[in-house]
Amino acid sequence: MSIKKEDILEKLNPADSFTLAMDEEIRKDGLAGNYGCFALVLSNIPDIEALQQRITEFSQRFPVSQASLRQIGRRFYWCKRNDPPTLFFQHHCPDNQNEADFQQQTLDRIINHKQTREISAPIEFHLLTGPKQHTFFIRWMHPFGDARGADLILKYLCTADDVQRQQFGLPETGSLVNVQLGKYRWWQKIGLLLKGKRYIDQLDRLESIQPFNSDLPPQRMNYTIKRLSEAQTEQVIKLARQHVGLTGTSLYYIGCLMRALEKMHPDNAGEAYCAPYAFNLRKQRALTPMTGNHVCALFAQVPRDAVQDRQKLFAHLKQQNAQVIRQQMDYAFLPLMWAGSWLSLTEYGKILRQSHGSGKERSSFWFSDVGRLDIPADSFPGAEIKAVFYACQVTTPPALAFLSCIYRNQLTLSYNFNEPVGNSEQIDKLHQLMLAELLGEAE
């Protein structure tokens, strides 16, 4: 099907293409695709009319939210549709159904809903209501945006003042990945690319340990949400500062999860734990860009013997991170992402996932720390935000993604796992080990 030039809204940036390659890998597993999810637990049924109006306004201001993802040659573009998709859906618990079951089953159905990329809306908003339980749920295709972008979209919907809402997305900027790449001369880009390749080659000297021992094919993504108390959260933050410094909270979570996995499966094959994570290129408190991925990727890798020693583990992570920043490795993956965007999705996915040494999966788990959310609890139209959580699809292997955020002074942990490769009983055991590590109570 040919596409007119005037129907092209925008081209995917290199970070978008990175997430699209992962979308292809997840779809090859028979799962829904690379979707991110953000949920708000509400105190009551919100002002639906105001919410609908702001969602409509958002879709009109940011037309990519109604676009279709199309391939033209080797590249992918967001293109106009003849018929815009429905973005807002309401789900109400029937009188004869258990409310908790309704919430769980409906969210499960939304998360695992399968559509082709061309048909799927870039983002959807779902409102689940019942006698007592109410959830506002956002699901988006990762090529459409990153977690920080989803946070900005939510803030847009939570902004009552019309004039203040107009400030979102301003000043208009292009891809921050391309902006950052544009700061380098061509020979500097080549130098960065080679530096990034050497770093990957170094990681691939050690075979990554996988969290699950199952060879069963994945059937669905499931998730478990655990929320710490305010006192526990304060203790975790205190220990993170002690072990990895003021800005190393994400590294603390990663290290604790590595130790928990090692204790759960000490005999799993491999030589090191390796976790990809991203850092955001947006300026702090910026209200733009709203859509698109504006991140660069990094890896945290720790040999098994260091993971077994808590002090050695965090010293290793801290030193590794300092070395990455000192050697500008934090930007070395930008030219690699640009080069990868010219490959086929299959070729790119293979390079992103498979170790050049063993040919096996490079990632032991996926990781994302959204940090501390600053959305006022009383800002949602007609309802109070009581709690939040994130969820995401993940490839198999590793079949495990760990997401974290802090809201209302409570740390929320989201364990996302592909069944039957992993199961709820394993995740409950993993969480108990993880909690002990986070609180410094582990032996």
N, C-alpha and C positions, 0 to 999 in steps of 0.2 A: 504494500500500500504506500503510494507516494505521499510525501508531506510537503505542503507549500511552505516557502521560506517565511511568509508572514505569520504562519501558525507556530513557529518556533519561539518559545518564550525565553529559554536560556539553556546553555550547555552545562552539563555536570562539571564541577570543578574536580581537581585531582583527589581531594578527600572524599567527595561524593562517589567517585569511581571506586575508591578503596572499599567503601561500604557496599557498593553495588556488587563487587566481586564476591563479598561475603554473602550477599543476598543469593547469588547464584549457587554458592556452595551449600547453603542451607536448603534451598529448593531442591537441589540434587539429592539431598537426604530424604526428600519426601515431606518436608515440613513447610510451614507457611512462607517463610522468607525472613529477611533481615528487618524485623519490625521492632521498634522501641515502644514502650508503654509507660504512661505516667498516670497514677490514680490519686484522687483526692477523696478522703472519707469525710462526708459532710454531716452536719448536725441535724439537718432537716431538708425537706424538698426545697430547692432554691427558687429564685424568681426566673421561671423558665422563659418568659417573654423577653426579659432583659438579656438572658444568656443567649437565646436564639438570635437576637438582634446583633449582639457583639460578634458572634460567630459568623453571621452573614457579612457584617462589616469587615471582619478580618479577611474573609475569602475574597471580597471585592478589592481590598487594598493590596492583597498579596495573591495575585491570580495563579501563581505556581501551585497554591494549595488545591486548585481544581484541575490541575493539568494531568496529562497522560505521559508516562515515561516511554519514549520511543527510541529505537536504534536507527541511526542513519549512517551507513558505512560501518566504521569501527567505533564510532562515538555514540553517546546517548544524550538525549535532549528532553527537556520538559516542553510538551507541545499542547496547544489548545485542543479542547474537545468540542465536538458538535453539541453534546448534551452534558452540562456540568454534573458531576456526581453529587449525591446527597452526602453531606458532611456531618449532620447532627441526627442522632438516633436516640429514641427514648425507650426504655425497657421497664415495665412495672411488674412487680411480683404479683402473680395471681393469688386470689384469696385462699385457694386450696393447696398452696405450695409452701414448704418451709422457707422462711426468708433467707437464712444463711445458705441453704442449698441453692436457692435461686441466684443469689449474688455470685457464689462460686462457679456455678455451671454457666452462667451468662458471661462472666469474665473469661472463663476457660474457652468458651465458644468464640468470643471476639478475638482473643489472643491467637488462637490456632486456626482462625478462618483463612482458607486458601483462595487466592485469586491470582490470575496472571498479572504480571507487572503492568501491562498496558491498561487493564481494566481497573486495577486497584487505585483507590483515591490516595493521594500522597499523605493525607491526614484525615482521621475521623474522630468525632467527639461523641461519646456515649454517656447518657445519664441513666443510672439504675436507681429506681426508687421502690420503696416498700413501706410498711407500717412504721419501721424503726431504722432501717439501714438504707443509706443513700450514698452512692458513689458516682463521682464524675471521672470518666476514664478517657484518656487520649491514646490513640494508637497511630503511629506514623511509620512510613517507610524510611529507613535510615538514609537513603540517598536524598531524601527531602530535607533532612535536618539532623542536628545532634541534640544531645540532652540539654545543653545550655539554650539552644534555640527553642526547645519545648518549654523550658522555664520562662523564656521571654514571651512566648505565645500565651502561656497561662497568666502571666502578669498583665498582658494586654487585656485578656478577658476579665481580669479582676480590677481593672482601672475604670472607675465610674465616670470620671471627668472626660468629656469628649475631646477637649483641647489636649489634655495629657496623653490620651491614646494616640493622637496624631504625631506625637514625638517618637513613637516606636518605629523602627526602621529608618530613622534619620540620624545623621546624613546617610544617603544611599551610598553604599560601598559595594564593590565587586567582591570576588572571592578573596578572603584574607590569606589563603594559601598562595594564590597568585600574587597578591600584594607583597607577601614576604619573599617569594621567589624573585620578584622584580627588583629587590634590593641588591641582588648579587649579579656580578658580571658573569659572562658565559663560562669563563675558566674557573670562577669560584663555584659555580653550580656543578661543574664536573668534579671539582675537588670534594665538594660536599657529597656528591653521589658516590664517589669512590670510598669516602670515609664511612658512609652508611653501609656500603656493601661489606667493607672490612669488619664492621661491627656485627653485622648479621653472620658473617663467616665465623667470627669468634663465638657467638652464641651457639652456633650449630656444631661446635666441637663436642658439646655435651648433649646426650639424648634426653629429651624432656620426659618427666614422669607424668603419667596420666591419672586422673582422679578415680576412674572407674575401671573395673576389670572385665566388663561385659563386651562381647562381640555382637550382641543383638542389635538389629537395625533400629533406629529411633522411630517412634510412632507419634509422639506428641511432646510439646514442651509443657512442663509443669513448674510451679514456683511455690516457695515457702517464704512467708514474711515473718521476721522476728524483730520486735521493737524493744529496745533497752529503756530502763527507767532514766530519769534525769540524773540521779546519783551515779548510776552505772556509766552513763554517757560522760559525765564529768570526770570520772575515774579513767575512762579510756583516753580522753583527750590529754589528761595529765601524763599518763604513761607514754602516749605517742610523743609528746614534747620531750620527755626524758630520753627516749630511745633514739628518735630520729630528727628532733628539732621542731621548731615552730611551723615550718612549711612541709613537714614530712608525714602528715597524717595518713595520706594514701599509702605510703610505703609501710606504715605500721599495720594497716589493714592487710596489705598484701603479705607481709611477713607472718602475721598471725594465721592467715589462711594456709600458707605453706606449711607451717608447723602442725596445724590441725589435720591437714590432709596426710602428712607424713605419719602422724600418730594413728590415723584411721587405717591406713594401708601401708605399713612400713616395708612390705615385701613387693610392692608394685615395681615393675621394671623401670629402669631409667637412672640417669646420673644427676639431674638437676630439675628444679622447678622453674618454669619460665612463664611469665605473665605479661601480655601486651596491655598497655594502657595509653591513654591519650591526654594531651594537655591542650587547653583552649587558647586560640590566638586572639580572641576578643579582648578588648580592654575591660578592666574591672568596672562593673556597673554600666557598661555600654548597653544601649537599647537597640543596637544594630550589629550585624545583620540578623534578621529574624529567621530566614530560611537558609538552607545549605549547611554543609559541614565545614567548620573552620577550626580544625584540629590538626595536630601532628602526633604521630605514634612514637612510642618508646617501649622498651622491654625492661622488666626486672627479672633477673636470673640469679638463682642462688644454688650452688652445688649442695647435694644431699647432706654431706658431712657438716656444712655450715648451718643448714636448716635444723639439724638436731641439737644445736647449741644456741639458745636464745640470744645471748649476748653477741656471739659471733655472727649470727644471722643479721641482726640490725646494724652491726658495724659494717658488714658487707654491703647491705642495701644503701646505707648512708654514704659510704665511700664510692660505690658504683654511681649513685646519683650525682655526687659532686664531680666525679670524673666526666660524666656525660655533659654536664653544664660547662665545665672548664674547656672541654674539647669541642664544644658547639655541636655535640651529637643530637641535641634536642631539635635541631633544624636539618640534620643530615638526611632525614627520611623524606623531606619535602621533594627534592628532585627524584627520589626513588618512586614516590607516589605519582609524580608527573609522568615519568617514564612508563610506569605500570598502567596508566590510564590509556595508553596506546595499544596495549595487548588485548587479546580476546579475554573474556571473563574467565574461561577455563584456564588459560595460561596464567593469568594474574592470580587467580585463586590458588593455584598450585604453588606459585612462588611465595605467596603470603603465608601459606599454611605449612608447607613441607620443608623440613630441615634439609639443607643441601648435603649434610653429612649422612644421616641415617635414612632420609626419605620419609621419616615419620612426622607426625604432628608436632609443630614447634611449641604450641601453646598448651600449658598445663591447665589453664582456666582463663576465661575472659574476666576483665575487671573494669569497673567504672565507679569512681567516687564523685558524686555530684556536689558534695560539700554541704555547707550550711545554707539552707533555703531561707530567703528573707521576705517571703510573701506574707503579708499580714493575715492573721487568721480570720479577721472579720471583713476581708475585702471581696470575697466571692459573692456574686449577686444573690442576696437574700438568704445566705446560709453561712455558717461558720465552718472553716476548715479545721477538722479535728486531727487529722493525720494524713500522711502521704506515703506512697511507695512507688518504686519503679519495677519494671520487668522487661525482659528482652529475649528474643530468640537467639540461639547459639548453634554453631556447627557441631558435628559429631565425628571424631573427637574434637575437643575435650568433653563436650556435652554438659559443661558446667560454666555458668556465668555468675559472678558475684557483684552486686550493686549496693551502694551505700549512700545515705544522705542523712543530714541532721535537720529536723524540723521541730519547732517548739521545744528545743533543748533535749530532744530524744533522738538517739541514733537508730535508724531503721536499716536493717539488713535484708536484702532480697537474694535468695538462692534460687537460681533458674537452672533447671536440669531437664534433660531429654529422657523420657521414659521409653522403654524399660531399661535403657543403659544405666540410669540411676533411678532411685526410688525414694519415696518420702521417709522411709525408715533410715536410710543412709544419711539423708540430709539432716534429720533430727539429731542423729549421732554426731554428724559433722558440726552442727551448730553448738552442741554442748562443748565440744573440744575447742571450737572457735571462741566461744564466750569465755572459757577459762583462760585462753591466751590473751584475749583483749583486756581482761580485767587483771592480768598478771597473777592469776591463781593457779596456773599450770605448773606441774612439777618439772 
